[in-house]
């Protein structure tokens, strides 16, 4: 069952360019030079019920604009969009009862009252029965370990505790589609892990469709099997996370540490995208898998290596390379 479908989805923003100084301000009263910026460009997407999809891209790539169109906050300039069988921009009540938007940088809870009071207001808005309300509060507060904090004023909670309450507020009506926009931003490692575990458990029980945006690749690895990459407003990749990790080729990330600086010999490594530390005693390389043995042997024989590690190309490094050279992804036909 298709829960999210877009075809040719496009969003343009209109702004104007003002000349500097007082005369520029006067001129702008009579004539303005308008600039059109395309934030999302002919974006096609299809997500089935129960999928968890990671939406990745650098700042300014169009992620937030896309999420806002999917939730009905902004209206597309052109194209088609259906979420849970509804046109999001219509913002009808049934649609709002079927989705949830969790934004790590914005709060929907009232700071000066306990979270439970906010939950009771949301219960009435979403028309959740008393029995379902009690059951969900009990289940989620236990899983998130916040039962003792439900009656504490929100402003007195830590950032991690507030984020847990935000999740409870967003999922109280048991939505079919959840949009998670940086849900673990600013949280410590333990809090991040707790939030991920809760999301996985909620998904396992309810088979909810989830779209996640995050700059923490640990979130993506822990939750997503499928990635959608957006670059310059266009879709650059759509497929399994394993394929994304190999988008630059079947390569290995290799790290060499040396007992002394080898600054005078950096030219030897220049063909393998080297990343050096400041003292030139450690280098990270990107090596073709088939050449790993020969190159590794040569480096071990030629330089004073004291440590040698290898792993498959981490998703962080793939993302960094694609941000620097977006044509590598935009040129792919996925």
C-alpha positions in Angstrom: 0.0 0.0 0.0 1.4 3.4 -1.1 1.4 5.9 1.8 3.4 8.7 0.1 3.5 9.6 -3.6 4.8 12.6 -5.4 5.1 13.3 -9.1 7.0 16.3 -10.5 6.8 18.0 -7.1 8.2 21.5 -7.3 8.5 24.5 -5.0 9.7 27.9 -6.1 10.3 30.9 -3.8 10.2 34.5 -5.1 12.4 37.1 -3.5 13.8 40.4 -4.7 17.2 41.9 -5.1 17.7 45.4 -3.5 20.5 47.8 -4.5 22.6 48.9 -1.5 22.2 52.3 0.2 19.4 54.9 0.6 18.9 55.3 -3.2 18.6 51.5 -3.5 15.7 51.6 -1.0 14.0 54.4 -2.8 14.3 52.6 -6.1 12.8 49.5 -4.6 9.6 51.4 -3.8 9.0 51.8 -7.5 10.7 48.8 -9.2 11.9 45.5 -7.8 14.2 43.0 -9.5 12.7 39.6 -8.5 14.7 36.4 -8.2 13.1 32.9 -8.4 14.7 30.2 -6.4 13.7 26.6 -6.9 14.0 24.8 -3.6 12.5 21.5 -4.8 12.7 20.6 -8.5 10.4 17.9 -10.1 10.8 15.5 -7.2 9.3 12.0 -7.7 8.9 9.8 -4.6 6.9 6.7 -3.6 7.0 5.2 -0.1 5.0 2.1 0.9 3.3 1.5 4.2 5.7 0.5 7.0 8.9 1.8 5.4 11.4 3.8 7.3 13.1 6.1 4.8 16.1 8.4 5.5 16.0 11.7 3.7 19.5 13.0 3.4 21.1 16.1 2.0 23.3 19.2 2.9 21.8 22.4 4.4 19.9 24.2 1.8 19.3 21.2 -0.4 15.5 21.2 0.0 14.9 18.7 2.8 12.9 21.0 5.0 10.9 22.4 2.1 10.0 18.8 1.0 9.0 17.8 4.5 6.8 20.9 4.8 5.0 20.1 1.5 4.5 16.5 2.6 2.9 17.7 5.9 0.8 20.5 4.2 2.6 23.4 5.9 3.5 24.9 2.5 1.7 24.5 -0.8 3.7 23.2 -3.9 4.2 25.4 -6.9 3.4 22.5 -9.2 3.3 18.7 -9.3 1.2 16.1 -7.5 1.3 14.9 -3.9 -0.7 12.4 -1.9 0.0 11.4 1.7 -2.2 8.7 3.3 -4.7 9.2 0.5 -5.0 13.0 1.1 -3.7 16.2 -0.5 -1.6 17.6 2.4 -2.2 21.3 1.5 -5.9 20.8 2.1 -5.0 20.2 5.8 -8.4 18.5 6.5 -8.9 17.1 10.0 -8.8 13.5 9.0 -5.4 14.0 7.3 -4.0 15.7 10.4 -5.1 12.8 12.5 -3.2 10.4 10.3 0.2 12.1 10.4 2.7 13.5 12.9 5.6 15.9 12.6 8.4 15.8 15.1 10.9 18.7 14.8 13.9 18.5 17.1 14.4 22.2 17.1 10.7 23.2 17.7 8.4 22.5 20.6 4.6 21.9 20.6 4.4 21.6 24.4 3.5 24.5 26.7 6.6 25.3 28.8 4.8 26.6 31.9 2.6 23.6 32.5 3.4 19.9 33.0 3.5 17.6 29.9 0.5 15.7 31.1 -1.7 18.8 30.8 -0.5 19.2 27.2 -1.3 15.6 26.5 -4.8 16.0 27.8 -5.4 18.9 25.5 -4.1 16.9 22.6 -6.3 14.0 23.6 -9.4 16.2 23.1 -8.1 17.7 19.8 -7.4 14.3 18.3 -10.5 12.7 19.8 -8.6 9.9 21.5 -10.7 7.8 23.8 -9.9 7.7 27.5 -9.0 4.0 27.4 -6.6 4.5 24.4 -5.2 7.6 26.0 -4.3 5.9 29.3 -2.9 2.8 27.5 -0.7 4.9 25.2 0.6 7.2 28.0 1.4 4.2 30.1 3.2 2.4 27.3 5.2 5.3 25.9 6.2 6.8 29.3 7.4 3.3 30.4 9.4 2.7 27.2 10.9 6.2 27.4 11.4 6.0 31.2 9.6 9.3 32.0 6.7 8.2 34.1 8.0 10.2 37.1 8.3 13.3 34.9 4.7 13.6 33.5 3.6 16.1 36.1 6.8 18.2 36.1 6.7 21.6 34.3 8.2 21.2 30.8 10.6 24.2 31.4 12.2 22.3 34.2 13.1 19.2 32.1 16.4 18.6 30.4 16.7 18.7 26.6 16.6 14.9 26.4 13.6 14.7 28.7 11.7 17.3 26.7 12.4 15.5 23.4 10.9 12.4 24.9 7.8 14.3 25.9 7.6 15.8 22.3 7.6 12.3 20.9 4.8 11.2 23.2 2.8 14.3 22.2 3.3 13.7 18.5 2.5 9.9 18.7 -0.4 10.1 21.1 -3.0 9.8 18.3 -1.2 6.8 16.8 -0.5 8.3 13.4 0.0 6.2 10.3 2.8 8.4 8.9 5.5 10.1 11.0 7.9 12.8 9.8 10.9 13.1 12.0 13.0 16.2 11.4 16.3 16.0 13.3 14.7 14.2 16.3 18.0 13.7 18.2 19.7 17.1 17.5 21.5 18.4 20.5 21.1 15.3 22.6 23.8 13.4 24.3 24.8 9.9 23.1 22.7 8.1 25.7 19.6 10.2 24.9 20.1 9.6 21.2 20.2 5.9 21.7 17.0 5.9 23.8 15.1 7.9 21.2 16.2 5.5 18.4 15.2 2.5 20.5 11.8 4.0 21.2 11.2 4.8 17.5 12.2 1.3 16.5 9.8 -0.2 19.0 7.0 2.1 18.0 7.5 1.1 14.4 7.7 -2.6 15.2 4.4 -2.5 17.0 2.4 -0.2 14.7 4.1 -0.8 11.2 4.2 3.0 10.9 5.5 4.7 7.8 8.4 7.0 8.8 10.5 9.6 7.0 13.6 10.7 8.9 16.0 13.6 8.3 19.1 13.7 10.4 22.7 15.0 10.3 23.6 12.1 12.7 24.5 9.2 10.6 24.0 6.9 13.6 20.3 7.7 13.4 20.2 6.7 9.7 22.2 3.4 10.3 20.0 2.4 13.3 16.6 3.1 11.7 16.7 3.2 7.9 17.0 0.5 5.3 16.3 2.9 2.4 17.8 6.3 1.7 16.6 9.2 -0.5 19.3 11.8 -1.3 18.3 15.4 -2.2 20.9 17.7 -3.7 20.1 21.1 -5.1 16.4 20.4 -4.9 16.7 17.2 -7.0 16.6 13.6 -6.2 20.1 12.2 -6.5 19.7 8.7 -5.1 16.9 6.4 -4.0 17.7 2.9 -2.8 19.0 0.6 -0.1 21.6 2.0 2.3 24.0 -0.7 1.1 23.9 0.7 -2.4 24.4 4.2 -1.1 27.5 3.2 0.7 28.9 2.0 -2.7 27.7 5.0 -4.8 31.4 6.1 -5.2 32.4 2.6 -6.1 33.4 -0.6 -4.2 36.0 1.1 -2.1 37.5 0.8 1.4 38.2 3.5 3.9 41.7 2.9 5.1 43.6 4.6 8.0 47.4 4.6 8.5 49.1 6.0 11.6 52.8 6.7 11.5 55.5 6.9 14.2 56.8 10.2 12.8 55.6 12.9 10.4 55.8 12.1 6.7 54.9 15.6 5.5 57.6 15.4 2.8 56.0 12.3 1.3 52.3 13.3 1.0 52.6 13.3 -2.8 52.8 9.5 -2.7 49.1 9.3 -1.4 47.5 12.0 -3.6 45.7 9.6 -5.9 43.6 8.2 -3.1 41.7 11.2 -1.7 43.9 11.6 1.4 42.7 13.3 4.6 45.6 14.2 6.9 45.8 15.2 10.6 47.7 18.4 11.4 51.0 16.8 12.2 50.9 14.5 9.1 51.2 11.4 11.2 47.9 9.9 10.2 46.1 9.7 6.9 42.7 8.4 5.8 42.5 7.0 2.3 39.8 5.8 -0.1 41.2 2.7 -1.9 39.7 0.5 -4.6 38.8 -2.8 -3.0 40.7 -4.8 -5.6 43.9 -2.7 -4.9 43.8 -2.7 -1.1 46.3 -5.6 -0.7 49.0 -4.2 -3.0 48.7 -0.6 -1.8 48.6 -1.6 1.8 51.7 -3.7 1.4 53.6 -0.9 -0.3 52.7 1.6 2.4 53.7 -0.8 5.2 57.1 -1.4 3.5 57.8 2.2 2.6 56.7 4.2 5.7 56.9 3.8 9.6 53.4 2.5 10.1 52.4 1.8 13.7 48.6 1.3 13.1 46.5 0.2 10.2 42.7 0.0 10.0 40.3 -0.7 7.2 36.5 -0.6 6.9 33.9 -0.2 4.2 33.3 3.4 3.1 31.4 5.1 5.9 28.2 6.9 5.0 29.6 10.1 6.4 32.4 10.1 3.9 30.1 9.3 1.0 27.9 12.2 2.0 30.9 14.6 2.3 32.1 13.6 -1.2 28.7 14.1 -2.7 28.3 17.5 -1.1 31.6 18.6 -2.6 30.7 16.9 -6.0 26.9 16.7 -6.3 27.2 15.7 -10.0 28.4 12.3 -8.9 24.9 11.6 -7.5 22.8 13.7 -9.8 24.3 11.9 -12.8 23.2 8.5 -11.4 20.0 7.0 -12.7 18.4 5.4 -9.6 
